[in-house]
Amino acid sequence: MFIHEMSDAECRHVLQGEKVGRLACARNNQPYVVPIYFAFDGNYIYGFTTVGQKVEWMRSNELVCFEMDQIETDRDWVSIVVFGRYEELPDTPAYEGARIQAHRALQTHAMWWEPAYMSQKNRDQPHSLTPVFYRIHIEKMTGHRATPEKEQATGAAVPVSTVKRGWLSRLFQLN
């Protein structure tokens, strides 16, 4: 198996075709990770939700991390990690253009709004139904792709056997 570091352009291309990822936020030194539906327009990651723990935490700390992966097999996968900032898109004239763009991007996926509202039925306590559009400003993005064969490699590839002889062998004392 070979693990390749993906370029920024490759990461952006993969993100444009996906719709489910994981969003991490933190408050008071406690991380919180949730799956989300998202859309990527080439510049921002857009999301839609209702007010709850995730929004409250991101309002108090705008630094977030987003992860998306595609797993075909244990030797054929893609993983992208984005470090960024949360920006809420309130229903005000100043954010009208951004909200229209968020809506346009999210509409490319069927039922993009459903997770935010369907979870209401399964909650023990009342939950806000106030819609929240938001976007993630990308500050840093990394991606890795594993391929089973060297011939499929694009870019810098590191065979796992080489990794095992390096730091992994010292960590696990492999020979």
Backbone as CSV, one residue per row, in Angstrom:
resi,resn,N_x,N_y,N_z,CA_x,CA_y,CA_z,C_x,C_y,C_z
1,MET,0.854,-1.174,0.000,0.000,0.000,0.000,0.899,1.236,0.000
2,PHE,0.480,2.259,-0.727,1.191,3.527,-0.785,0.279,4.633,-0.275
3,ILE,0.832,5.540,0.521,0.073,6.669,1.041,0.637,7.929,0.386
4,HIS,-0.240,8.669,-0.248,0.137,9.854,-1.005,-0.412,11.100,-0.323
5,GLU,0.405,12.127,-0.268,-0.083,13.415,0.208,-0.798,14.084,-0.956
6,MET,-2.010,14.531,-0.718,-2.818,15.152,-1.759,-2.529,16.641,-1.848
7,SER,-2.611,17.187,-3.051,-2.452,18.626,-3.244,-3.729,19.333,-2.791
8,ASP,-3.630,20.643,-2.649,-4.802,21.443,-2.310,-5.897,21.256,-3.354
9,ALA,-5.519,21.261,-4.631,-6.502,21.096,-5.713,-7.179,19.723,-5.646
10,GLU,-6.417,18.680,-5.340,-7.005,17.337,-5.216,-7.989,17.288,-4.048
11,CYS,-7.627,17.907,-2.930,-8.525,17.932,-1.767,-9.827,18.647,-2.118
12,ARG,-9.715,19.778,-2.773,-10.907,20.558,-3.142,-11.788,19.777,-4.114
13,HIS,-11.186,19.063,-5.036,-11.950,18.260,-5.995,-12.749,17.167,-5.273
14,VAL,-12.123,16.486,-4.343,-12.810,15.430,-3.591,-13.937,16.022,-2.749
15,LEU,-13.674,17.133,-2.067,-14.709,17.756,-1.223,-15.945,18.139,-2.021
16,GLN,-15.777,18.568,-3.261,-16.924,18.993,-4.061,-17.879,17.849,-4.369
17,GLY,-17.405,16.624,-4.328,-18.262,15.495,-4.636,-18.866,14.799,-3.430
18,GLU,-18.544,15.247,-2.257,-19.014,14.579,-1.037,-20.108,15.379,-0.347
19,LYS,-20.798,14.728,0.597,-21.864,15.425,1.321,-21.915,15.127,2.809
20,VAL,-21.138,14.163,3.300,-21.145,13.843,4.727,-19.711,13.908,5.259
21,GLY,-19.561,14.604,6.373,-18.263,14.702,7.031,-18.469,14.817,8.525
22,ARG,-17.386,15.091,9.238,-17.463,15.252,10.685,-16.902,16.621,11.056
23,LEU,-17.650,17.327,11.894,-17.276,18.656,12.330,-16.911,18.604,13.802
24,ALA,-15.737,19.125,14.135,-15.275,19.154,15.527,-15.195,20.595,16.003
25,CYS,-15.645,20.791,17.218,-15.530,22.084,17.879,-15.114,21.805,19.318
26,ALA,-14.787,22.858,20.052,-14.349,22.664,21.433,-14.777,23.846,22.282
27,ARG,-15.028,23.537,23.542,-15.337,24.570,24.533,-14.831,24.085,25.885
28,ASN,-14.195,24.991,26.626,-13.657,24.646,27.948,-12.782,23.398,27.907
29,ASN,-11.924,23.310,26.907,-10.987,22.197,26.717,-11.673,20.851,26.485
30,GLN,-12.936,20.870,26.083,-13.671,19.634,25.787,-14.006,19.600,24.299
31,PRO,-13.466,18.628,23.534,-13.828,18.523,22.119,-15.197,17.875,21.943
32,TYR,-15.809,18.172,20.817,-17.129,17.635,20.463,-17.122,17.419,18.951
33,VAL,-17.451,16.227,18.507,-17.432,15.884,17.081,-18.793,15.330,16.691
34,VAL,-19.331,15.841,15.562,-20.624,15.372,15.081,-20.587,15.197,13.566
35,PRO,-21.330,14.225,13.062,-21.447,14.110,11.598,-22.366,15.213,11.078
36,ILE,-22.060,15.712,9.890,-22.897,16.755,9.286,-23.036,16.500,7.793
37,TYR,-24.141,16.966,7.231,-24.257,17.126,5.786,-23.586,18.443,5.455
38,PHE,-22.857,18.496,4.362,-22.182,19.719,3.984,-22.177,19.867,2.472
39,ALA,-21.836,21.044,2.029,-21.612,21.310,0.612,-20.355,22.163,0.518
40,PHE,-19.607,21.971,-0.542,-18.374,22.718,-0.757,-18.450,23.379,-2.120
41,ASP,-18.259,24.692,-2.152,-18.367,25.423,-3.416,-17.006,25.792,-4.006
42,GLY,-15.954,25.217,-3.481,-14.612,25.536,-3.941,-13.898,26.506,-3.023
43,ASN,-14.670,27.233,-2.201,-14.086,28.197,-1.265,-14.440,27.917,0.187
44,TYR,-15.694,27.602,0.448,-16.185,27.409,1.809,-16.878,26.054,1.932
45,ILE,-16.878,25.542,3.155,-17.702,24.393,3.508,-18.957,24.977,4.138
46,TYR,-20.121,24.641,3.584,-21.397,25.167,4.070,-22.162,24.097,4.824
47,GLY,-22.880,24.531,5.849,-23.715,23.619,6.602,-25.012,24.282,7.011
48,PHE,-25.955,23.453,7.420,-27.264,23.905,7.887,-27.611,23.081,9.107
49,THR,-28.108,23.729,10.133,-28.468,23.032,11.362,-29.511,23.858,12.101
50,THR,-29.840,23.457,13.302,-30.662,24.262,14.197,-29.815,24.556,15.432
51,VAL,-30.257,25.524,16.228,-29.480,25.903,17.403,-29.465,24.745,18.397
52,GLY,-28.292,24.381,18.824,-28.084,23.313,19.790,-26.652,23.372,20.292
53,GLN,-26.164,22.279,20.830,-24.824,22.255,21.422,-23.747,22.653,20.425
54,LYS,-23.797,22.105,19.235,-22.769,22.394,18.227,-22.698,23.896,17.940
55,VAL,-23.834,24.526,17.698,-23.862,25.959,17.393,-23.432,26.774,18.602
56,GLU,-23.916,26.419,19.772,-23.533,27.156,20.979,-22.024,27.106,21.193
57,TRP,-21.428,25.937,20.988,-19.985,25.802,21.178,-19.221,26.589,20.114
58,MET,-19.684,26.541,18.849,-18.973,27.264,17.792,-19.141,28.769,17.952
59,ARG,-20.241,29.196,18.504,-20.414,30.626,18.787,-19.409,31.086,19.847
60,SER,-19.089,30.238,20.788,-18.155,30.619,21.850,-16.694,30.428,21.446
61,ASN,-16.445,29.583,20.462,-15.083,29.346,19.970,-15.186,29.034,18.485
62,GLU,-14.829,29.995,17.651,-15.020,29.858,16.204,-14.029,28.903,15.538
63,LEU,-12.991,28.454,16.249,-12.019,27.533,15.663,-12.611,26.133,15.596
64,VAL,-12.615,25.567,14.399,-13.210,24.247,14.182,-12.265,23.387,13.348
65,CYS,-12.572,22.121,13.313,-11.858,21.172,12.470,-12.922,20.324,11.773
66,PHE,-12.680,20.030,10.511,-13.633,19.259,9.712,-12.874,18.088,9.098
67,GLU,-13.494,16.924,9.086,-12.870,15.734,8.503,-13.858,15.037,7.593
68,MET,-13.356,14.581,6.463,-14.159,13.825,5.506,-13.306,12.680,5.003
69,ASP,-13.912,11.524,4.843,-13.153,10.407,4.300,-13.995,9.584,3.345
70,GLN,-13.299,8.891,2.469,-13.886,7.900,1.567,-13.106,6.621,1.807
71,ILE,-13.780,5.561,2.185,-13.078,4.315,2.461,-13.644,3.225,1.555
72,GLU,-12.829,2.808,0.602,-13.209,1.693,-0.270,-12.791,0.377,0.380
73,THR,-11.524,0.309,0.781,-10.984,-0.850,1.502,-9.927,-0.327,2.468
74,ASP,-9.336,-1.226,3.246,-8.289,-0.799,4.166,-7.014,-0.363,3.448
75,ARG,-6.925,-0.592,2.136,-5.764,-0.187,1.356,-6.114,0.840,0.273
76,ASP,-7.345,1.306,0.261,-7.805,2.238,-0.760,-8.758,3.237,-0.110
77,TRP,-8.213,4.376,0.281,-9.009,5.357,1.007,-8.480,6.768,0.789
78,VAL,-9.311,7.745,1.164,-8.963,9.162,1.135,-9.393,9.759,2.468
79,SER,-8.570,10.643,3.015,-8.918,11.362,4.236,-8.490,12.817,4.076
80,ILE,-9.409,13.734,4.346,-9.131,15.168,4.252,-9.477,15.816,5.585
81,VAL,-8.560,16.633,6.087,-8.763,17.358,7.344,-8.630,18.843,7.054
82,VAL,-9.609,19.603,7.516,-9.631,21.059,7.324,-9.615,21.731,8.687
83,PHE,-8.720,22.667,8.848,-8.708,23.528,10.027,-9.274,24.866,9.579
84,GLY,-10.225,25.394,10.348,-10.833,26.635,9.901,-11.581,27.366,10.985
85,ARG,-12.389,28.313,10.518,-13.179,29.168,11.402,-14.650,29.091,11.030
86,TYR,-15.478,28.988,12.045,-16.931,28.994,11.902,-17.419,30.418,11.693
87,GLU,-18.323,30.578,10.729,-18.993,31.862,10.542,-20.475,31.603,10.354
88,GLU,-21.259,32.129,11.258,-22.707,32.001,11.147,-23.205,32.996,10.101
89,LEU,-24.215,32.588,9.353,-24.782,33.426,8.299,-26.204,33.816,8.693
90,PRO,-26.354,34.847,9.531,-27.684,35.220,10.021,-28.567,35.764,8.911
91,ASP,-29.862,35.741,9.164,-30.856,36.219,8.197,-30.947,37.738,8.284
92,THR,-29.901,38.399,7.796,-29.842,39.864,7.774,-29.401,40.301,6.383
93,PRO,-29.682,41.550,6.015,-29.272,42.026,4.691,-27.768,41.888,4.435
94,ALA,-26.957,42.069,5.453,-25.506,41.983,5.280,-25.056,40.582,4.855
95,TYR,-25.812,39.553,5.212,-25.436,38.171,4.901,-26.299,37.544,3.807
96,GLU,-27.152,38.338,3.176,-28.072,37.785,2.181,-27.339,37.027,1.073
97,GLY,-26.289,37.604,0.511,-25.541,36.942,-0.555,-24.907,35.642,-0.096
98,ALA,-24.341,35.640,1.104,-23.713,34.430,1.644,-24.757,33.355,1.914
99,ARG,-25.928,33.734,2.408,-26.999,32.762,2.664,-27.518,32.169,1.352
100,ILE,-27.640,33.011,0.332,-28.072,32.512,-0.980,-27.056,31.505,-1.511
101,GLN,-25.760,31.823,-1.377,-24.717,30.902,-1.833,-24.747,29.605,-1.035
102,ALA,-24.927,29.688,0.274,-25.011,28.488,1.113,-26.192,27.627,0.673
103,HIS,-27.339,28.248,0.494,-28.533,27.517,0.079,-28.321,26.869,-1.285
104,ARG,-27.754,27.621,-2.219,-27.489,27.106,-3.564,-26.547,25.892,-3.501
105,ALA,-25.491,25.996,-2.712,-24.532,24.897,-2.594,-25.167,23.678,-1.921
106,LEU,-25.906,23.894,-0.850,-26.526,22.775,-0.124,-27.603,22.083,-0.946
107,GLN,-28.314,22.820,-1.798,-29.383,22.239,-2.608,-28.887,21.183,-3.587
108,THR,-27.591,21.115,-3.815,-27.077,20.097,-4.738,-27.227,18.693,-4.166
109,HIS,-27.538,18.582,-2.872,-27.747,17.285,-2.226,-29.215,17.183,-1.807
110,ALA,-29.847,16.108,-2.184,-31.252,15.894,-1.819,-31.404,15.829,-0.300
111,MET,-32.464,16.395,0.190,-32.842,16.346,1.608,-31.756,16.910,2.524
112,TRP,-31.034,17.918,2.079,-29.927,18.508,2.828,-30.358,19.074,4.173
113,TRP,-31.588,19.445,4.315,-32.123,20.066,5.528,-32.627,19.046,6.544
114,GLU,-32.863,17.830,6.113,-33.556,16.843,6.933,-32.866,16.499,8.262
115,PRO,-31.553,16.262,8.313,-30.969,15.889,9.616,-31.203,16.921,10.710
116,ALA,-31.207,18.188,10.359,-31.401,19.234,11.369,-32.789,19.170,11.989
117,TYR,-33.788,18.808,11.205,-35.166,18.803,11.703,-35.646,17.423,12.139
118,MET,-35.157,16.379,11.544,-35.642,15.040,11.885,-35.192,14.603,13.270
119,SER,-34.058,15.086,13.724,-33.582,14.666,15.033,-34.476,15.185,16.155
120,GLN,-35.308,16.175,15.872,-36.199,16.754,16.871,-37.096,15.681,17.503
121,LYS,-37.603,14.751,16.704,-38.519,13.718,17.212,-37.842,12.795,18.212
122,ASN,-36.544,12.645,18.117,-35.837,11.666,18.934,-35.132,12.276,20.138
123,ARG,-35.439,13.495,20.463,-34.786,14.166,21.590,-35.634,14.066,22.847
124,ASP,-34.953,13.954,23.977,-35.641,13.907,25.268,-36.103,15.286,25.703
125,GLN,-35.352,16.319,25.301,-35.673,17.674,25.707,-35.994,18.510,24.479
126,PRO,-36.767,19.567,24.660,-37.092,20.444,23.528,-35.825,20.983,22.866
127,HIS,-35.911,21.170,21.583,-34.768,21.630,20.794,-35.241,22.748,19.869
128,SER,-34.415,23.715,19.671,-34.762,24.845,18.814,-34.986,24.389,17.377
129,LEU,-35.942,24.993,16.719,-36.157,24.752,15.297,-35.679,25.943,14.465
130,THR,-34.975,26.858,15.108,-34.448,28.027,14.414,-33.359,27.586,13.441
131,PRO,-33.539,27.870,12.157,-32.540,27.432,11.176,-31.257,28.260,11.269
132,VAL,-30.126,27.595,11.097,-28.824,28.250,11.124,-28.037,27.799,9.896
133,PHE,-27.743,28.743,9.012,-26.807,28.496,7.926,-25.437,28.962,8.419
134,TYR,-24.402,28.224,8.057,-23.050,28.618,8.445,-22.067,28.174,7.374
135,ARG,-20.856,28.726,7.486,-19.794,28.289,6.591,-18.497,28.199,7.384
136,ILE,-17.616,27.375,6.859,-16.297,27.197,7.452,-15.283,27.850,6.518
137,HIS,-14.546,28.817,7.046,-13.438,29.438,6.321,-12.244,28.504,6.434
138,ILE,-11.718,28.062,5.334,-10.590,27.140,5.336,-9.299,27.919,5.583
139,GLU,-8.588,27.542,6.635,-7.300,28.164,6.929,-6.145,27.234,6.582
140,LYS,-6.365,25.937,6.726,-5.355,24.932,6.384,-6.090,23.639,6.037
141,MET,-5.575,22.943,5.029,-6.224,21.696,4.611,-5.140,20.685,4.246
142,THR,-5.309,19.463,4.717,-4.395,18.384,4.351,-5.219,17.198,3.877
143,GLY,-4.623,16.415,3.014,-5.308,15.225,2.525,-4.311,14.119,2.243
144,HIS,-4.757,12.895,2.466,-3.946,11.725,2.170,-4.805,10.698,1.448
145,ARG,-4.169,10.000,0.537,-4.837,8.964,-0.245,-3.986,7.700,-0.176
146,ALA,-4.611,6.594,0.152,-3.921,5.304,0.130,-4.343,4.554,-1.126
147,THR,-3.371,3.966,-1.781,-3.647,3.149,-2.961,-2.933,1.821,-2.786
148,PRO,-3.529,0.757,-3.291,-2.926,-0.557,-3.100,-1.670,-0.788,-3.948
149,GLU,-1.538,-0.096,-5.078,-0.419,-0.353,-5.991,0.354,0.912,-6.289
150,LYS,1.662,0.757,-6.460,2.530,1.890,-6.769,2.140,2.543,-8.099
151,GLU,1.691,1.775,-9.071,1.338,2.308,-10.379,0.208,3.327,-10.306
152,GLN,-0.618,3.247,-9.275,-1.733,4.174,-9.132,-1.320,5.468,-8.451
153,ALA,-0.050,5.564,-8.102,0.412,6.710,-7.332,0.439,7.980,-8.168
154,THR,0.018,9.077,-7.554,0.199,10.409,-8.120,0.781,11.262,-7.016
155,GLY,1.829,11.957,-7.301,2.468,12.767,-6.269,3.407,11.928,-5.429
156,ALA,3.791,12.469,-4.285,4.743,11.799,-3.406,4.068,10.640,-2.691
157,ALA,4.640,9.466,-2.844,4.076,8.284,-2.208,5.098,7.681,-1.257
158,VAL,4.612,7.178,-0.150,5.472,6.524,0.817,4.932,5.125,1.039
159,PRO,5.705,4.087,0.646,5.208,2.738,0.904,5.147,2.477,2.404
160,VAL,4.102,1.780,2.825,3.922,1.510,4.242,5.097,0.709,4.790
161,SER,5.690,-0.166,3.990,6.836,-0.942,4.465,7.982,-0.017,4.872
162,THR,8.161,1.110,4.167,9.190,2.089,4.527,8.849,2.750,5.843
163,VAL,7.587,3.081,6.018,7.147,3.697,7.266,7.400,2.744,8.427
164,LYS,7.105,1.469,8.230,7.305,0.485,9.295,8.760,0.408,9.725
165,ARG,9.687,0.563,8.766,11.098,0.505,9.114,11.551,1.776,9.814
166,GLY,10.757,2.837,9.750,11.124,4.117,10.368,10.538,4.247,11.752
167,TRP,9.766,5.305,11.955,9.234,5.612,13.278,8.279,4.558,13.800
168,LEU,7.527,3.902,12.900,6.566,2.897,13.347,7.285,1.707,13.970
169,SER,8.428,1.329,13.384,9.175,0.207,13.937,9.691,0.541,15.334
170,ARG,10.116,1.791,15.524,10.578,2.181,16.864,9.409,2.215,17.847
171,LEU,8.255,2.674,17.376,7.089,2.758,18.251,6.627,1.367,18.684
172,PHE,6.559,0.448,17.721,6.033,-0.872,18.016,7.135,-1.932,18.054
173,GLN,8.371,-1.512,17.905,9.524,-2.397,17.907,9.383,-3.509,16.888
174,LEU,9.023,-3.101,15.636,8.892,-4.043,14.531,10.252,-4.278,13.902
175,ASN,10.451,-5.442,13.328,11.693,-5.737,12.599,11.421,-5.900,11.146
